[in-house]
Amino acid sequence: MKVYTRKGDAGETGLFGGSRISKSSLKVDAYGSIDEAAAFIGVARAFVENKEIKDILYMIQEKFLVVAAYLASDANGINKLKEKIEISDIEILEKYIDNYSKQLLPLYKFLIPGEDIQSAVLHVARTVVRRSERRIIALNEQENLQPEILKYVNRVSDILFVLARVVEDEVAVKHISKTLMEKLTVEEKKKKLTLEEAKRIVLAGEKKAKELNLDFVLTVVNNEGNLILEEKMDNALLASVEIAKKKAYTAAALKIETSVLAELVQPGGSLYGLQSDSKYIVFGGGCLLKRDGEIVGAVGVSGGTVEEDMTVAKACVEAFQAE
């Protein structure tokens, strides 16, 4: 079947039913506008991501074929049409409109299309449908069209407005959710001590150790006391490995500097008896690592006197805080 027939070259076109009419007539303008509206709805369907909305748009496109067929028919053709717009078709749209309207965020001002591409193309489709409706109303003043045709086209413009708002709300909610998740992720990262940070902490401790001409064991744990990094300098005592680890664990688990515990475990102290628990160390060398006031881990140092251990641990903390 050829695309061109040459029958319309003189400015006329054939209606379903056999009669011919000028292409400039209001009737041709009316069903041509419906064809244009259906095409724009197709554009919207191509952009929209919501599966149910896609299906609704496709359903409308199918019904617009019925509308266009009716408008493109003469009286003889209308009697031959197998399908027409029914009240039930209008009720289906109204049901969707009512259900979606309940989900919408409050509207406090006139909408300006363009917040996102999905809602923008739905608004374009809506305005084209409105223009089609005006053409059909004008034609109705001449031909007395089937009432359901006018009602259906009017509801289509209504549902496109609602769907545009639904999509815009969905995009807004996704954006807000994404922003919140990104913020939460950043906040969570702030609470975590990374391996790279642990390495810098240890390097700072080793530098201070070299100034003291001593070898130490340096241990870094997270805020739950789990090991992140352990470094034993060449001549550090083997026993210092376990002590450094326990100092770091003690500080992280009890959320307190181990040097403070020395007083608290004395007879009459609030933590008296803790010194008997082999899991903990109750003398200096275990220090907390804080970021923005939040404990993110701890460092434990062993290898010298209590004062020397605390000096190296302090250098580790200062290096972390200087980041």
N, C-alpha and C positions, 0 to 999 in steps of 0.2 A: 504494500500500500504506500503510495507516494505521500510525502509530507505536504507537497503543494498540489493544488487542483486547478488553480487559476480562476476558480469561480468567484473568489472574493476580490479580484483585481480591480473591479469597478466600484468597490467600497460597500458591497453588500455581503451578508453572510446568511447561511441557512439556519433556521431554528429546527429543533426536533419536533416533528409534526408536518414538515414540508414547506412552510412559508418562508419567505425571505424578507430581510429587514436591513436597514442601513446600519453600518458599523458605528455610526455616530449616535445611534438611538440610546435612550436611557436604559432600555432593556439590556442591550449589549454591555453598556457601562456597568450595570448592576452585576451581571454574572462574571464579567471580567474582573471586577473588584473582588469578588469572592475567590476567583482563581488566584489573584495576587495575594489575598489574605492567607490562603492555604499555603502558598509558597513561603511566605514569611513565617508562618507557623512551623513549616518544615525546617527553616533556618534555626528557629528557636529549639526545635526538637534535636537538631544536630549538636547544639551547644549545651543543652541541659544534661546534667549528670544523673538526676534522680530518676530511677527506673519507672516508678508509678506515674510521674509527671510526663515522661516520654510517651507512655502508653496512652495517657489522656489526650495528649496533643495529636497522636496518630489517629485516635478515635475521631477527634474533631475534623481532621483532614478528610477522613473517609466520609463523614457526614456532610462536609462542605462540597463533596462531589455530588451528593444528593441535592443539596441546595442549588448548586450551579446547574445541574440537569433540569431542575424545576424552572429556574429563571430563564434557561435557554430553550424552553419549550413554548410552543403556541398552545392554544386550547386543545387542539387535536392531540398534540404530543403529551400534554399533562395527563390526559386520560389513559395513555399507554404506559406511563411510568410505573415500574414495578415496585419502586420504593419511594417513600416520602418521609418527611420529618414528622415524627409523632410526639405526642405529649410526653411519652415515656423518655424520649431523647432529652427533652428539656429537664425533666425531673432528675435524670442521671447527673446532669451538670449541676443542678441546684444542690444535690446531695454532696457532691464533691466540694462545692463552694462552702456549704455549711460546715462540713467536717474540717476543711483546711482553715477556715476562718477562726475556729476555736483554738487553733495552734499558734496563731499569729501573735507577734509581739505588739504592744499598743502602738497606735499611729498618732503622733502628735503634730504632724505638719504635712504639707503637700510633698509628695514624692518627686524627687528629681532623678530620673533614670540615669544610670551610668556608674553605680557603685560597683557593679561587676558585670561581666559580659553576659552571663546567663539571664539575669533579670532584665538587662538592657534590651536584649533581643525579644524577650517576651513582651516588654512594653511597646516596642516597635510593632510587633504583630498585633497587639491590642489596638493601637491607633489605626492601623490599616483596616482591622475589622470594624472599628467605629465608622470609618469612612465608607466602608461597604454597606454598613447599616443605613447610613444616610442616603446612599444611592437606592437601596431597596425601599426605604420609606417613600422616597420620591416616586419610584415606580409603582408602589402600592396605591398612590393617589390616582394613578391612571388605570390600573388593571385589577385592583382588589385581590391581592395575593392571599395565599393560604396563611392564616394568622400564625401558625406554628413556625413558619419560616422567619418572620420578624422576631418572634420570641426567642427562637433558637440562636439567631445571630447576636441578639442582645445579650443572652446568657454567655455566649462565647467570649464576648469582650469583658464581661464580668469575671469569668473564671481566669482569663489571662491576667487580669489585674491581680487577682488573689494569688495565682501561681507565681507571678513575678515577686510578690512580697514573700511568699513561702521560700522561694529560692534565695532571695536576698537575706532572709533571716537565717537560713541554713549556712550560707557563706559567712555571715557575721558570727554565728555560733562557732563554726569551725575555726575562724580566725581568732576568736577569743580563746577557744580551747587550745589552739596551737601556741598562742602567746603565753598562756598560763603554764602549759607544759614546758615550754622553753625556759620560762622563769623558774619553774620548779626544778628543772634539770640543772640550771645554773646554781640554784641554791643548794641542791644535793651535791654538786661538784665541789662547792665551797666547803661542805662538811667533810669531804673526803681528802685524805692525805695521799698524794700520788707518789709513785716510786721515784720520779725525778726530784720531787721535793725532798724525799727521804735521802737521796744521794747528796743533795746540796747540804742538808743538815749534817750528815756524816763527814763530809769534806771539811766543813767548818770546825767540827769537833777534832778531826785529825790535825788540822792546822794549829789549833790551840794546844793539842797534845805535844806536837813537835816543839812548841815554844817552851813547854815544861820539861822537854827531854824525857818523856815517858811514853809508854805504849798502853793503849786502852782497848777495851771492847766497847763498841757503840751499837746500840740496838734501837730501832725505830718501830713503833707499833701504831695501829690505827686507834680510833676512839673506843673500840671494843676490846683492845688489848691484843689483837691479832698481829703477828709479825709481818712487817713490810720489808725491812732490810736489817741485816746484821753484818757488822764489819769488825774483824779481829786484826788489830795491828800486829806486826811481826813478832814482837817479843812480849805481847800481853799474856798474862797467866791464863791457862786453860779454865781455871775455876771462875775467872771473870766473865766467861761466856754466859754461864747460867745466872750469875748475879746481875749482869747488865740486863738480861732478858726479864728477870723478875722485877727489877727496878722499873722498867718501862711498863710492864704489865700492871704493877701495883698502882702507879700513877694514873694510868688510863682507867683501870677497873674502879678505883676508889675516888677518882676525879680530884686528886690532891697530890701535891708535891711530896715525895718520900721524905724530904728533910723535915716537913711539918709533922709527919707521923712519929718521929722520934720522941716528941713531947707527949703526943696523944696516947701512946702505948705505955706510958709510965703508970705506976700504981695510982689509981684514982682518976686516970685519964679516961676520956670517953671511948677510946678504942683499946683499953687495956685488955691484954690477952691475944691481940692480933699478932704480936711478935712470935707467938707459938705456932702460928699457921705457916707452914713451909712454902705456901704459894706466894707469900708477900715478903718484901724487904722494907724495913722500917728505918732506914737511915739514908742520908742524902745521896743524890746521883740520879734520881728519877724525876724528870720535869715534864710538865704538861706543855703541849703545843696547841695554841689557840689561834683561830682566825675569826675576826670580827666578834670576839668575845665568846665564840663557840669552841669547845674542845674538839679537836680533830685527830688527836693522837698524843703520843708521849715518846720521850727519848730516855733511854737508860744508859748510864755510863759506869764502867768499873775498870779498875786497874791501878789506882793510886790511893791516897788517903781519901777520907770522906770529903775533905775540903777540895782536894784536887779533882775528884770526880765531879763535884758540884761546879767547879770552875769550867771544866770542859762541857758539862751539860748546859751551863748558862750560855756558853759560846754557841752551842747548837741552837738553842732557843732564839737567841738574838739574830742569828743568820736566817732563821725561818721568818721571824717577824719583820726583817728588813726586806723581804721579797715584795 
